[in-house]
């Protein structure tokens, strides 16, 4: 399935939450934080308001966007205003 966001929306592939600590302990799924980072897959056609590009690693608001499953991977469609930072 191929999705192209419209307007000032951005399609983000959600990063998987950490399942193990740095010391090697496994974190149970019930205790894992919902990740708020991902990689931009594609952007909408409103290039005047969109300041990210495909491949950028971004941080977004906790309750932002519409969840979508593409090829069994979790994605979000968010508005540009829901993206709060580019991670370098």
SULMO-V463201 format. One record per pair of residues at least 24 apart in sequence whose ideal C-beta (glycine too) atoms are under 6 Angstrom apart, sorted by the first residue. I is the first residue (numbers start at 1). J is the second residue. Records with the same first field share a line. If there is no record, write none. Layout:
I->J ; J
//
This chain:
1->70
5->44 ; 77
6->44
7->44 ; 46
8->44 ; 46 ; 49 ; 50 ; 79 ; 80
9->44 ; 77 ; 79
10->40 ; 43 ; 78
11->41 ; 42 ; 75 ; 77
12->38 ; 40 ; 76
13->38 ; 39 ; 41 ; 75
14->38 ; 74
36->60 ; 62
49->80
50->80
56->86
57->87
58->83 ; 86
59->84 ; 85
//
